[in-house]
Each structure stands twice: as structure tokens, then as C-alpha cells.
Amino acid sequence: MFEGRHRDDETRPRVLRGERNWWFLGPGNGVAKLYPWHVDHDGAPTAETIQWLASQGLLKPPTRKNYSLTVLTTTHCNLGCSYCFQNLGQDESGGTAPPRIAYTRLSSATIKKIIEFTRDRMAEAGLSGLCITLFGGEPLLNPRGCAELLEAAAPLGLRHADMISNGTLLNSVPIKRLSELGLRGIQITLDGDLPDHDATRVKRTGGGTFDEIVRNIREVQDETNIIFSLRVNVTAENLPGIDRLIERLAERLNTARCGIYFKIVGDVGIGYRNDVSASERLLQQFIDWNRRALACGFRVGRPREVVPCPACSFTGGRYGAVVSADGSLSSCWETAGKPEWQVGTVFDGYQPDQIAAPRWTTCEEDFLNFADTDSWNRFHDAVDAALLDDLAALGRL
């Protein structure tokens, strides 16, 4: 039961050994500091420790109260990142406009059906709250659809909404209005420091995006209470510049309202490869990046145990759904907008199991396609253990 990371539908607690402490991560947000006498020689909790953890409620999965809805407001994107999982291939001309999944745009009629579908699913699951993720493509290429969806969702008990955006259009759409309708967080991806980012995260018409994105984030910070989550993609090419990236962002942003985390880019795009290995050097770099981010005032999230995804970890979408702009249903955001992976529509519901089951995929927490998963599991455990040590030392646990 306490043997490390697993990527299946079952929540598994983890026990991690840091330099200063042992840590227990349980379902949900459960965390406990352990001492050497709480674990045996293999690093597993003793029977007495397990009994104590259970008495504290740290082994009990959280009660689900909210339905998780991810909606692609458009499948179009104004960027041409070579590794994007929505690409159908590389740009054969050598440019920055790779072919993408078919274009669709969320309409008022489809929004109405999404709301009806969601209301029925929430009632069936006995859930009283709704959490929405605005996704794409680039969701801000359809700002009207974003606003109309959030407004229509309010009567369903909308708790909050988040957005996955590339950040280039934040200054040209009514973000303040979206904030008033429930938008609380925006995730932005950066591909390393300015020169590395601008060589990778490029507009389909050409040109880099780093300065534009950072400027837009700061403007939104000055006008709203939205919290930004900065995902830093880590590749073999951009590794040397990430220290400078942290410093550059700290100079230009309100770090108190920015979370930051670092993720390896897997071999996901057609024709794309990222040659990195779970080395001791890379491990120390991840640890140092987290420490530098904390020192700069960024929010660095507390590690937690991997819990089943509400959308894709339960066949039939019991606790959540992923809906493309045309109303088609996918099990996972990775397969949204791809007809061959469609598992139903909001108009007709999910397809029978014999059709949907072979198309039902689950998201990988680390977004990796490397064969040596054991090494990467140990890598991430070591990073998380060090971060827990550091957060404890700062009094942030």
C-alpha cells in the first residue's frame, strides 16, 4: 500500500524521505511529518503508525462535492508550438504553423446543451458544486464563449473557474468580466527563459511571445485578484536558462500572486523528442529551482498524493467531463477534439461501453512517455521530499 507512486485509478499514499524528515502524503491534502521510528527498515510505516494515520483521517479519500467540467471554447490556437499534442504533424515548410485538429468554436446552442448535460450528471452523482476549466486551443480566441459559459453555469453552483491560456491575448479580452463571473486562476506555460521560450513558443505567424505574456500577466494582476500558475516546461535545450528565468519573472511580476512549478515535457508532439534523463544533476536543479522560487516569494505548491482525475479516472465520467467546442465528449483533455477518441456527445450522452471503453484514456500526471518510469518516480519523490523539508523550514505547512 505504501510503495510509492502509481498511475491508476486508485489513490495511493506515499512515504517520502527527505534530508531532514520523513513525510507521509495521503489522499487529498493529507500530510504528516514522520520520525525514523515511525517507519521500518524498508521505509514503510509501522502498524502503529498506520493506525495513528487512520485515526487522524489521513488515509480516507476526500468526499467529492464538485463536478469537474473542462470545456474547449475553441480548438484554434494562435501559437505553433512544435510539441503540442493537438498538432497533427510538423510544419513541413519549416515554419511555425503545424497542422492542427479540426477547427470548432463553442456556440450558444452548444453551451445550452453542455449546461443541461452537466445538470443531469451532477444530479446523478449527487454533487452540489461545479468547477470549470476553460481550455482550448486558446480559450481567449473565443472570449464571448468563455463569458457565456460561466454565466450559464452560475445556477448550477459554480464554485470557481480556471483557465489554461497561452497568455498572449490577456490584454485584448475582458478578463475583469470573466473574473466577476467566477474566473479565479489562469495557468500559463513558459518554455524556459526569454531566448529559449521565444525559440519554442512562437506565434503561427512568426515571432516570440515571452515579453508579451509577462507584460499581460502583470496588467491582469494590477486589475484583478486572479492567481496565476506558471508552468515551466523543462527540456534538454532550456535547462541552463531556468535560473535566470526565475529571477527575471520575480523582477517583473507580483510573485505573491503567482504559483510556479517545473515539468518535464514528454515526447508528445509528432516528430518531437526531449532527451532528458532522471539524473542526480537534474534532481538537484529541480530542488534548487524550487528553493529559489520560494526565496523570490513565489507560491510553490505543497506536494500531494496523486488522486484520481474526476474526468478520466472513472469510466462514464461520473465526476466530470471533457467537452470539445462542438459538444463531443472525450475521456481526457489529451484526446479532446480528436474524432477517433470521441466517447459521446452532450446531445446524446456517453456511448455504450463496448464503443467507449477502447477509447477511454487517462491523463498522466507527469505527462511523460519515458519507458523508465521507476527512475522518474524516484526522481519526483526526491524532489517532493526536498520541497516538503523546505516548506516546513519556512513554516508553510
ABEGO torsion letter per residue (X at the ends): XBAEBBBBABBBBBBBBBAABBBBBBBEABBBBBBAAABBAAGBBBAAAAAAAAAAGAABBBBBABBBBBBBABABBABBBAABAABAEBBAAGBABBBBBBBBBBBAAAAAAAAAAAAAAAAAAGBABBBBBBBOEBAAABAAAAAAAAAAAAAAGBABBBBBBAGAAAAABBAAAAAAAGBABBBBBBBEBAAAAAAABBBAAEEBAAAAAAAAAAAAAAABABBBBBBBBBBAAAAAAAAAAAAAAAAABBAAABBBBBBBBBBABBGBBBBBBBBAAAAAAAAAAAAAAAAAGBBBBBBBBBBBBAAAABBGGAABBBBBAAGBBBABAAABGBAAABAEBAAAEBBBAAAAAAABBBBBAAGBABABAAAAAAAAAAAAAAAAAAAAAAGAX
